[in-house]
Amino acid sequence: MLVKLLTDAADALGTIVPPSGVPNDPGKLDALISKGLTLFGTIAIVLAVAFIIYAGFLYVTSGGDTGQLEKAQRTLIWALVGIVVVVAAANLVLWVAGALGFKVPESIIGG
């Protein structure tokens, strides 16, 4: 339904000519989207892994302290939630870009 809405909106607008001096090469935008998502995903996953390692460190060094154990558990849960959010957001961007006609991978996982 959303794809049809976007297609109808694009048809209603007709051909849009960019102002002079603005690049009009869709291949460059495709590459920019893919490279941007790759960079964003890489940084986010590295940070999430660092927080998972930090949570493990908190767990190992807690010495039975329930406050430290709860902090380690919260850190681990939020790191995993972060990974899910990053993957979902990147896939949403790819889906919208694909619906708009850009040549991007269908998914960042196995893309």
C-alpha positions as YAML, in Angstrom:
chain: A
units: angstrom
residues:
- id: 1
  name: MET
  ca: [0.00, 0.00, 0.00]
- id: 2
  name: LEU
  ca: [2.82, 2.39, 0.89]
- id: 3
  name: VAL
  ca: [4.66, 1.53, -2.33]
- id: 4
  name: LYS
  ca: [1.53, 2.35, -4.35]
- id: 5
  name: LEU
  ca: [1.17, 5.63, -2.46]
- id: 6
  name: LEU
  ca: [4.79, 6.55, -3.16]
- id: 7
  name: THR
  ca: [4.45, 5.53, -6.81]
- id: 8
  name: ASP
  ca: [1.27, 7.61, -7.21]
- id: 9
  name: ALA
  ca: [2.98, 10.60, -5.59]
- id: 10
  name: ALA
  ca: [5.98, 10.24, -7.90]
- id: 11
  name: ASP
  ca: [3.68, 9.99, -10.95]
- id: 12
  name: ALA
  ca: [1.78, 13.10, -9.84]
- id: 13
  name: LEU
  ca: [4.99, 15.10, -9.52]
- id: 14
  name: GLY
  ca: [6.17, 14.17, -12.99]
- id: 15
  name: THR
  ca: [9.78, 14.77, -13.97]
- id: 16
  name: ILE
  ca: [11.73, 16.90, -11.55]
- id: 17
  name: VAL
  ca: [14.82, 18.56, -12.95]
- id: 18
  name: PRO
  ca: [17.47, 19.42, -10.37]
- id: 19
  name: PRO
  ca: [19.01, 22.89, -10.40]
- id: 20
  name: SER
  ca: [22.26, 23.32, -12.29]
- id: 21
  name: GLY
  ca: [25.30, 22.21, -10.34]
- id: 22
  name: VAL
  ca: [23.40, 19.51, -8.41]
- id: 23
  name: PRO
  ca: [24.59, 15.99, -9.30]
- id: 24
  name: ASN
  ca: [21.95, 14.01, -11.15]
- id: 25
  name: ASP
  ca: [23.54, 10.57, -11.18]
- id: 26
  name: PRO
  ca: [21.36, 8.03, -9.36]
- id: 27
  name: GLY
  ca: [24.25, 5.57, -9.28]
- id: 28
  name: LYS
  ca: [26.17, 7.88, -6.98]
- id: 29
  name: LEU
  ca: [23.20, 8.18, -4.63]
- id: 30
  name: ASP
  ca: [22.79, 4.39, -4.62]
- id: 31
  name: ALA
  ca: [26.43, 4.02, -3.63]
- id: 32
  name: LEU
  ca: [26.12, 6.76, -1.03]
- id: 33
  name: ILE
  ca: [23.13, 5.04, 0.60]
- id: 34
  name: SER
  ca: [24.91, 1.67, 0.62]
- id: 35
  name: LYS
  ca: [28.21, 3.07, 1.93]
- id: 36
  name: GLY
  ca: [26.46, 5.23, 4.52]
- id: 37
  name: LEU
  ca: [24.49, 2.28, 5.85]
- id: 38
  name: THR
  ca: [27.61, 0.14, 5.89]
- id: 39
  name: LEU
  ca: [29.51, 2.77, 7.89]
- id: 40
  name: PHE
  ca: [26.57, 3.37, 10.24]
- id: 41
  name: GLY
  ca: [26.03, -0.35, 10.77]
- id: 42
  name: THR
  ca: [29.70, -1.06, 11.33]
- id: 43
  name: ILE
  ca: [30.07, 1.66, 13.95]
- id: 44
  name: ALA
  ca: [26.85, 0.65, 15.71]
- id: 45
  name: ILE
  ca: [27.72, -3.05, 15.79]
- id: 46
  name: VAL
  ca: [31.25, -2.33, 17.07]
- id: 47
  name: LEU
  ca: [29.76, -0.18, 19.86]
- id: 48
  name: ALA
  ca: [27.19, -2.86, 20.69]
- id: 49
  name: VAL
  ca: [29.90, -5.53, 20.88]
- id: 50
  name: ALA
  ca: [31.96, -3.24, 23.13]
- id: 51
  name: PHE
  ca: [28.96, -2.87, 25.45]
- id: 52
  name: ILE
  ca: [28.42, -6.65, 25.44]
- id: 53
  name: ILE
  ca: [32.06, -7.12, 26.45]
- id: 54
  name: TYR
  ca: [31.63, -4.43, 29.12]
- id: 55
  name: ALA
  ca: [28.53, -6.23, 30.43]
- id: 56
  name: GLY
  ca: [30.53, -9.45, 30.62]
- id: 57
  name: PHE
  ca: [33.27, -7.63, 32.52]
- id: 58
  name: LEU
  ca: [30.71, -6.24, 34.97]
- id: 59
  name: TYR
  ca: [29.26, -9.71, 35.44]
- id: 60
  name: VAL
  ca: [32.62, -11.38, 36.03]
- id: 61
  name: THR
  ca: [33.84, -8.70, 38.45]
- id: 62
  name: SER
  ca: [30.55, -8.34, 40.35]
- id: 63
  name: GLY
  ca: [31.66, -10.72, 43.10]
- id: 64
  name: GLY
  ca: [28.05, -11.58, 43.88]
- id: 65
  name: ASP
  ca: [26.97, -7.94, 44.26]
- id: 66
  name: THR
  ca: [23.36, -7.88, 43.08]
- id: 67
  name: GLY
  ca: [23.64, -4.23, 42.01]
- id: 68
  name: GLN
  ca: [26.55, -5.02, 39.69]
- id: 69
  name: LEU
  ca: [24.75, -8.11, 38.37]
- id: 70
  name: GLU
  ca: [21.64, -6.07, 37.55]
- id: 71
  name: LYS
  ca: [23.77, -3.38, 35.88]
- id: 72
  name: ALA
  ca: [25.50, -6.07, 33.79]
- id: 73
  name: GLN
  ca: [22.15, -7.55, 32.82]
- id: 74
  name: ARG
  ca: [20.69, -4.15, 31.84]
- id: 75
  name: THR
  ca: [23.80, -3.32, 29.82]
- id: 76
  name: LEU
  ca: [23.61, -6.62, 27.96]
- id: 77
  name: ILE
  ca: [19.89, -6.28, 27.26]
- id: 78
  name: TRP
  ca: [20.23, -2.71, 25.94]
- id: 79
  name: ALA
  ca: [23.22, -3.67, 23.77]
- id: 80
  name: LEU
  ca: [21.15, -6.44, 22.19]
- id: 81
  name: VAL
  ca: [18.18, -4.08, 21.76]
- id: 82
  name: GLY
  ca: [20.57, -1.65, 20.07]
- id: 83
  name: ILE
  ca: [21.65, -4.29, 17.58]
- id: 84
  name: VAL
  ca: [18.01, -5.09, 16.74]
- id: 85
  name: VAL
  ca: [17.17, -1.39, 16.31]
- id: 86
  name: VAL
  ca: [20.18, -0.77, 14.05]
- id: 87
  name: VAL
  ca: [19.36, -3.74, 11.82]
- id: 88
  name: ALA
  ca: [15.67, -2.76, 11.65]
- id: 89
  name: ALA
  ca: [16.46, 0.90, 10.88]
- id: 90
  name: ALA
  ca: [18.97, 0.02, 8.17]
- id: 91
  name: ASN
  ca: [16.56, -2.42, 6.57]
- id: 92
  name: LEU
  ca: [13.80, 0.21, 6.68]
- id: 93
  name: VAL
  ca: [16.06, 2.69, 4.87]
- id: 94
  name: LEU
  ca: [16.90, 0.04, 2.27]
- id: 95
  name: TRP
  ca: [13.24, -0.83, 1.84]
- id: 96
  name: VAL
  ca: [12.24, 2.82, 1.30]
- id: 97
  name: ALA
  ca: [15.19, 3.39, -1.05]
- id: 98
  name: GLY
  ca: [14.22, 0.27, -3.01]
- id: 99
  name: ALA
  ca: [10.59, 1.42, -3.18]
- id: 100
  name: LEU
  ca: [11.79, 4.74, -4.57]
- id: 101
  name: GLY
  ca: [13.72, 2.94, -7.30]
- id: 102
  name: PHE
  ca: [17.28, 3.05, -6.00]
- id: 103
  name: LYS
  ca: [19.46, 0.02, -6.65]
- id: 104
  name: VAL
  ca: [20.40, -1.00, -3.12]
- id: 105
  name: PRO
  ca: [20.71, -4.42, -1.48]
- id: 106
  name: GLU
  ca: [17.41, -5.87, -0.25]
- id: 107
  name: SER
  ca: [18.79, -6.38, 3.25]
- id: 108
  name: ILE
  ca: [21.91, -5.58, 5.24]
- id: 109
  name: ILE
  ca: [21.89, -9.21, 6.36]
- id: 110
  name: GLY
  ca: [22.81, -11.51, 3.52]
- id: 111
  name: GLY
  ca: [22.18, -8.61, 1.14]
...
